[in-house]
């Protein structure tokens, strides 16, 4: 399941694909969600 935050970041990435900060935030969010799911 994709969270609202993840959808927001993906949409923002589409608008500004060169944004390194957004990519880092998305990676952090991805790790956090995996941790929460116990993966």
N, CA, C and O atoms as a Maestro MAE file, in Angstrom:
{
 s_m_m2io_version
 :::
 2.0.0
}

f_m_ct {
 s_m_title
 :::
 protein
 m_atom[156] {
  # First column is atom index #
  i_m_mmod_type
  r_m_x_coord
  r_m_y_coord
  r_m_z_coord
  i_m_residue_number
  s_m_chain_name
  s_m_pdb_residue_name
  s_m_pdb_atom_name
  i_m_atomic_number
  :::
  1 25 0.831 -1.208 0.000 1 A "UNK " " N  " 7
  2 3 0.000 0.000 0.000 1 A "UNK " " CA " 6
  3 2 0.865 1.258 0.000 1 A "UNK " " C  " 6
  4 15 1.823 1.377 0.765 1 A "UNK " " O  " 8
  5 25 0.509 2.175 -0.862 2 A "UNK " " N  " 7
  6 3 1.281 3.417 -0.970 2 A "UNK " " CA " 6
  7 2 0.630 4.492 -0.102 2 A "UNK " " C  " 6
  8 15 -0.570 4.746 -0.196 2 A "UNK " " O  " 8
  9 25 1.445 5.113 0.741 3 A "UNK " " N  " 7
  10 3 0.930 6.144 1.633 3 A "UNK " " CA " 6
  11 2 0.704 7.445 0.874 3 A "UNK " " C  " 6
  12 15 1.203 7.623 -0.238 3 A "UNK " " O  " 8
  13 25 -0.053 8.352 1.485 4 A "UNK " " N  " 7
  14 3 -0.279 9.662 0.875 4 A "UNK " " CA " 6
  15 2 1.023 10.414 0.709 4 A "UNK " " C  " 6
  16 15 1.227 11.101 -0.292 4 A "UNK " " O  " 8
  17 25 1.915 10.286 1.696 5 A "UNK " " N  " 7
  18 3 3.210 10.950 1.609 5 A "UNK " " CA " 6
  19 2 3.985 10.471 0.404 5 A "UNK " " C  " 6
  20 15 4.584 11.270 -0.317 5 A "UNK " " O  " 8
  21 25 3.975 9.177 0.184 6 A "UNK " " N  " 7
  22 3 4.727 8.613 -0.932 6 A "UNK " " CA " 6
  23 2 4.157 9.113 -2.253 6 A "UNK " " C  " 6
  24 15 4.903 9.446 -3.174 6 A "UNK " " O  " 8
  25 25 2.832 9.164 -2.338 7 A "UNK " " N  " 7
  26 3 2.199 9.688 -3.553 7 A "UNK " " CA " 6
  27 2 2.602 11.137 -3.772 7 A "UNK " " C  " 6
  28 15 2.870 11.554 -4.899 7 A "UNK " " O  " 8
  29 25 2.642 11.903 -2.683 8 A "UNK " " N  " 7
  30 3 3.031 13.307 -2.774 8 A "UNK " " CA " 6
  31 2 4.456 13.449 -3.289 8 A "UNK " " C  " 6
  32 15 4.729 14.260 -4.174 8 A "UNK " " O  " 8
  33 25 5.361 12.654 -2.729 9 A "UNK " " N  " 7
  34 3 6.765 12.733 -3.141 9 A "UNK " " CA " 6
  35 2 6.941 12.303 -4.590 9 A "UNK " " C  " 6
  36 15 7.702 12.918 -5.336 9 A "UNK " " O  " 8
  37 25 6.237 11.247 -4.988 10 A "UNK " " N  " 7
  38 3 6.349 10.777 -6.370 10 A "UNK " " CA " 6
  39 2 5.835 11.833 -7.335 10 A "UNK " " C  " 6
  40 15 6.420 12.043 -8.397 10 A "UNK " " O  " 8
  41 25 4.749 12.495 -6.974 11 A "UNK " " N  " 7
  42 3 4.189 13.545 -7.829 11 A "UNK " " CA " 6
  43 2 5.164 14.712 -7.914 11 A "UNK " " C  " 6
  44 15 5.386 15.271 -8.988 11 A "UNK " " O  " 8
  45 25 5.742 15.072 -6.778 12 A "UNK " " N  " 7
  46 3 6.707 16.172 -6.755 12 A "UNK " " CA " 6
  47 2 7.950 15.818 -7.566 12 A "UNK " " C  " 6
  48 15 8.533 16.676 -8.228 12 A "UNK " " O  " 8
  49 25 8.352 14.543 -7.511 13 A "UNK " " N  " 7
  50 3 9.505 14.100 -8.301 13 A "UNK " " CA " 6
  51 2 9.219 14.229 -9.790 13 A "UNK " " C  " 6
  52 15 10.106 14.576 -10.570 13 A "UNK " " O  " 8
  53 25 7.987 13.951 -10.182 14 A "UNK " " N  " 7
  54 3 7.617 14.086 -11.593 14 A "UNK " " CA " 6
  55 2 7.703 15.547 -12.022 14 A "UNK " " C  " 6
  56 15 8.081 15.852 -13.154 14 A "UNK " " O  " 8
  57 25 7.351 16.440 -11.113 15 A "UNK " " N  " 7
  58 3 7.388 17.871 -11.421 15 A "UNK " " CA " 6
  59 2 8.814 18.401 -11.452 15 A "UNK " " C  " 6
  60 15 9.131 19.295 -12.235 15 A "UNK " " O  " 8
  61 25 9.677 17.850 -10.598 16 A "UNK " " N  " 7
  62 3 11.075 18.300 -10.573 16 A "UNK " " CA " 6
  63 2 11.999 17.099 -10.426 16 A "UNK " " C  " 6
  64 15 12.511 16.840 -9.337 16 A "UNK " " O  " 8
  65 25 12.219 16.356 -11.523 17 A "UNK " " N  " 7
  66 3 12.979 15.110 -11.466 17 A "UNK " " CA " 6
  67 2 14.429 15.296 -11.035 17 A "UNK " " C  " 6
  68 15 15.078 14.331 -10.631 17 A "UNK " " O  " 8
  69 25 14.946 16.515 -11.113 18 A "UNK " " N  " 7
  70 3 16.334 16.755 -10.749 18 A "UNK " " CA " 6
  71 2 16.526 17.026 -9.266 18 A "UNK " " C  " 6
  72 15 17.647 17.272 -8.819 18 A "UNK " " O  " 8
  73 25 15.438 16.983 -8.498 19 A "UNK " " N  " 7
  74 3 15.527 17.344 -7.085 19 A "UNK " " CA " 6
  75 2 16.147 16.232 -6.250 19 A "UNK " " C  " 6
  76 15 15.513 15.213 -5.975 19 A "UNK " " O  " 8
  77 25 17.393 16.447 -5.854 20 A "UNK " " N  " 7
  78 3 18.110 15.453 -5.047 20 A "UNK " " CA " 6
  79 2 17.471 15.315 -3.661 20 A "UNK " " C  " 6
  80 15 17.372 14.212 -3.123 20 A "UNK " " O  " 8
  81 25 17.044 16.434 -3.096 21 A "UNK " " N  " 7
  82 3 16.451 16.420 -1.758 21 A "UNK " " CA " 6
  83 2 15.189 15.552 -1.733 21 A "UNK " " C  " 6
  84 15 14.976 14.776 -0.802 21 A "UNK " " O  " 8
  85 25 14.362 15.695 -2.764 22 A "UNK " " N  " 7
  86 3 13.145 14.894 -2.821 22 A "UNK " " CA " 6
  87 2 13.459 13.414 -2.919 22 A "UNK " " C  " 6
  88 15 12.785 12.589 -2.301 22 A "UNK " " O  " 8
  89 25 14.493 13.070 -3.704 23 A "UNK " " N  " 7
  90 3 14.865 11.659 -3.838 23 A "UNK " " CA " 6
  91 2 15.333 11.109 -2.503 23 A "UNK " " C  " 6
  92 15 15.019 9.972 -2.151 23 A "UNK " " O  " 8
  93 25 16.090 11.919 -1.754 24 A "UNK " " N  " 7
  94 3 16.566 11.482 -0.438 24 A "UNK " " CA " 6
  95 2 15.387 11.293 0.510 24 A "UNK " " C  " 6
  96 15 15.339 10.323 1.266 24 A "UNK " " O  " 8
  97 25 14.435 12.228 0.465 25 A "UNK " " N  " 7
  98 3 13.257 12.113 1.324 25 A "UNK " " CA " 6
  99 2 12.451 10.868 0.983 25 A "UNK " " C  " 6
  100 15 11.951 10.178 1.871 25 A "UNK " " O  " 8
  101 25 12.330 10.588 -0.311 26 A "UNK " " N  " 7
  102 3 11.581 9.411 -0.735 26 A "UNK " " CA " 6
  103 2 12.268 8.140 -0.257 26 A "UNK " " C  " 6
  104 15 11.606 7.189 0.159 26 A "UNK " " O  " 8
  105 25 13.597 8.124 -0.318 27 A "UNK " " N  " 7
  106 3 14.361 6.964 0.144 27 A "UNK " " CA " 6
  107 2 14.189 6.771 1.651 27 A "UNK " " C  " 6
  108 15 14.036 5.646 2.127 27 A "UNK " " O  " 8
  109 25 14.215 7.882 2.399 28 A "UNK " " N  " 7
  110 3 14.021 7.801 3.851 28 A "UNK " " CA " 6
  111 2 12.629 7.273 4.164 28 A "UNK " " C  " 6
  112 15 12.456 6.423 5.038 28 A "UNK " " O  " 8
  113 25 11.640 7.785 3.440 29 A "UNK " " N  " 7
  114 3 10.257 7.376 3.646 29 A "UNK " " CA " 6
  115 2 10.100 5.893 3.351 29 A "UNK " " C  " 6
  116 15 9.399 5.175 4.063 29 A "UNK " " O  " 8
  117 25 10.768 5.442 2.281 30 A "UNK " " N  " 7
  118 3 10.701 4.036 1.892 30 A "UNK " " CA " 6
  119 2 11.274 3.139 2.984 30 A "UNK " " C  " 6
  120 15 10.688 2.112 3.326 30 A "UNK " " O  " 8
  121 25 12.430 3.538 3.529 31 A "UNK " " N  " 7
  122 3 13.050 2.754 4.605 31 A "UNK " " CA " 6
  123 2 12.165 2.745 5.847 31 A "UNK " " C  " 6
  124 15 12.015 1.714 6.503 31 A "UNK " " O  " 8
  125 25 11.584 3.892 6.162 32 A "UNK " " N  " 7
  126 3 10.732 4.002 7.342 32 A "UNK " " CA " 6
  127 2 9.508 3.098 7.209 32 A "UNK " " C  " 6
  128 15 9.131 2.412 8.160 32 A "UNK " " O  " 8
  129 25 8.889 3.100 6.027 33 A "UNK " " N  " 7
  130 3 7.704 2.268 5.832 33 A "UNK " " CA " 6
  131 2 8.053 0.789 5.905 33 A "UNK " " C  " 6
  132 15 7.280 -0.004 6.443 33 A "UNK " " O  " 8
  133 25 9.215 0.409 5.367 34 A "UNK " " N  " 7
  134 3 9.647 -0.992 5.444 34 A "UNK " " CA " 6
  135 2 9.854 -1.391 6.903 34 A "UNK " " C  " 6
  136 15 9.508 -2.499 7.313 34 A "UNK " " O  " 8
  137 25 10.428 -0.463 7.683 35 A "UNK " " N  " 7
  138 3 10.678 -0.730 9.097 35 A "UNK " " CA " 6
  139 2 9.339 -0.899 9.834 35 A "UNK " " C  " 6
  140 15 9.185 -1.796 10.664 35 A "UNK " " O  " 8
  141 25 8.385 -0.031 9.520 36 A "UNK " " N  " 7
  142 3 7.081 -0.089 10.174 36 A "UNK " " CA " 6
  143 2 6.341 -1.376 9.825 36 A "UNK " " C  " 6
  144 15 5.601 -1.916 10.647 36 A "UNK " " O  " 8
  145 25 6.542 -1.863 8.605 37 A "UNK " " N  " 7
  146 3 5.881 -3.088 8.170 37 A "UNK " " CA " 6
  147 2 6.618 -4.327 8.672 37 A "UNK " " C  " 6
  148 15 6.125 -5.446 8.538 37 A "UNK " " O  " 8
  149 25 7.796 -4.122 9.246 38 A "UNK " " N  " 7
  150 3 8.575 -5.235 9.767 38 A "UNK " " CA " 6
  151 2 9.238 -6.057 8.676 38 A "UNK " " C  " 6
  152 15 9.546 -7.233 8.867 38 A "UNK " " O  " 8
  153 25 9.454 -5.426 7.529 39 A "UNK " " N  " 7
  154 3 10.065 -6.140 6.396 39 A "UNK " " CA " 6
  155 2 11.570 -6.247 6.575 39 A "UNK " " C  " 6
  156 15 12.255 -6.815 5.724 39 A "UNK " " O  " 8
  :::
 }
 m_bond[155] {
  # First column is bond index #
  i_m_from
  i_m_to
  i_m_order
  :::
  1 1 2 1
  2 2 3 1
  3 3 4 2
  4 3 5 1
  5 5 6 1
  6 6 7 1
  7 7 8 2
  8 7 9 1
  9 9 10 1
  10 10 11 1
  11 11 12 2
  12 11 13 1
  13 13 14 1
  14 14 15 1
  15 15 16 2
  16 15 17 1
  17 17 18 1
  18 18 19 1
  19 19 20 2
  20 19 21 1
  21 21 22 1
  22 22 23 1
  23 23 24 2
  24 23 25 1
  25 25 26 1
  26 26 27 1
  27 27 28 2
  28 27 29 1
  29 29 30 1
  30 30 31 1
  31 31 32 2
  32 31 33 1
  33 33 34 1
  34 34 35 1
  35 35 36 2
  36 35 37 1
  37 37 38 1
  38 38 39 1
  39 39 40 2
  40 39 41 1
  41 41 42 1
  42 42 43 1
  43 43 44 2
  44 43 45 1
  45 45 46 1
  46 46 47 1
  47 47 48 2
  48 47 49 1
  49 49 50 1
  50 50 51 1
  51 51 52 2
  52 51 53 1
  53 53 54 1
  54 54 55 1
  55 55 56 2
  56 55 57 1
  57 57 58 1
  58 58 59 1
  59 59 60 2
  60 59 61 1
  61 61 62 1
  62 62 63 1
  63 63 64 2
  64 63 65 1
  65 65 66 1
  66 66 67 1
  67 67 68 2
  68 67 69 1
  69 69 70 1
  70 70 71 1
  71 71 72 2
  72 71 73 1
  73 73 74 1
  74 74 75 1
  75 75 76 2
  76 75 77 1
  77 77 78 1
  78 78 79 1
  79 79 80 2
  80 79 81 1
  81 81 82 1
  82 82 83 1
  83 83 84 2
  84 83 85 1
  85 85 86 1
  86 86 87 1
  87 87 88 2
  88 87 89 1
  89 89 90 1
  90 90 91 1
  91 91 92 2
  92 91 93 1
  93 93 94 1
  94 94 95 1
  95 95 96 2
  96 95 97 1
  97 97 98 1
  98 98 99 1
  99 99 100 2
  100 99 101 1
  101 101 102 1
  102 102 103 1
  103 103 104 2
  104 103 105 1
  105 105 106 1
  106 106 107 1
  107 107 108 2
  108 107 109 1
  109 109 110 1
  110 110 111 1
  111 111 112 2
  112 111 113 1
  113 113 114 1
  114 114 115 1
  115 115 116 2
  116 115 117 1
  117 117 118 1
  118 118 119 1
  119 119 120 2
  120 119 121 1
  121 121 122 1
  122 122 123 1
  123 123 124 2
  124 123 125 1
  125 125 126 1
  126 126 127 1
  127 127 128 2
  128 127 129 1
  129 129 130 1
  130 130 131 1
  131 131 132 2
  132 131 133 1
  133 133 134 1
  134 134 135 1
  135 135 136 2
  136 135 137 1
  137 137 138 1
  138 138 139 1
  139 139 140 2
  140 139 141 1
  141 141 142 1
  142 142 143 1
  143 143 144 2
  144 143 145 1
  145 145 146 1
  146 146 147 1
  147 147 148 2
  148 147 149 1
  149 149 150 1
  150 150 151 1
  151 151 152 2
  152 151 153 1
  153 153 154 1
  154 154 155 1
  155 155 156 2
  :::
 }
}
